[in-house]
C-alpha cells in the first residue's frame, strides 16, 4: 500500500509560478513510475508529466517547456515545478504512483490561475 499526500496548490496570477509536492508514506519501488495528472471542471483527468526512478521524464504538449517534474527517491517525493502559469492550467492536480498492476492516487490539490 502507498499513501500519497499532495501540497503546494493555491491561487496564482497568470505568468506566476507554483511548486507542488507529493510525499509517499512508504517506500517506492525502483520500477514504479511517478506522475502528475490534472482535472479541470467538466473535463476528464489528463496526464501532465511522468518521471521514472532514473529521471526519465515525459510531458504533455500543453505544459512542455513550462513545467518540470522531478523525483527524490530517497525522500519518496515527487515534485512539479510550474512556471509561466496560464488560466487554462487551473485544475485539481493529482499525484500518482504507477505499478504494472495498480495505480495509487493522492487526494489532489487545487491550482487556480487567475488575475
VENKAPE-V985434 format. One line per field, one symbol per residue. phi: phi as a letter, one per 40 degrees, with the letter a starting at -180 (. if undefined). psi: psi as a letter, one per 30 degrees, with the letter a starting at -180 (. if undefined). burial: b if it has 16 or more other ideal C-beta (glycine too) atoms within 10 Angstrom, else e. A space follows every 10 residues. Layout:
phi = ???
psi = ???
burial = ???
//
This chain:
phi = .bbbbcahci cacdgcbabc bbbccbcccc ccbbabbaac dgbccbcbab acccgcbbbc dcbdgbbbca abccbfbbbb cbbfcbdccc acbbcabbbc babbbccgbc bbbab
psi = kkkkjllfla kklkfalkjk kjkkeakklf fkkklklljl kgllklkell klffgklkkk effkfekkkl kjeeghkklj kjlhkleffk lkkkkkkklf fkkkklflkk kkjk.
burial = ebebebebbe ebeeeeebeb bbbbeeebee ebbbbbbbee eeeeeeebbb beeeeeeebe eebeeebbbe beeeebbbbb ebeebeeebb bbbbbbbeee eeebebebbe bebee
//
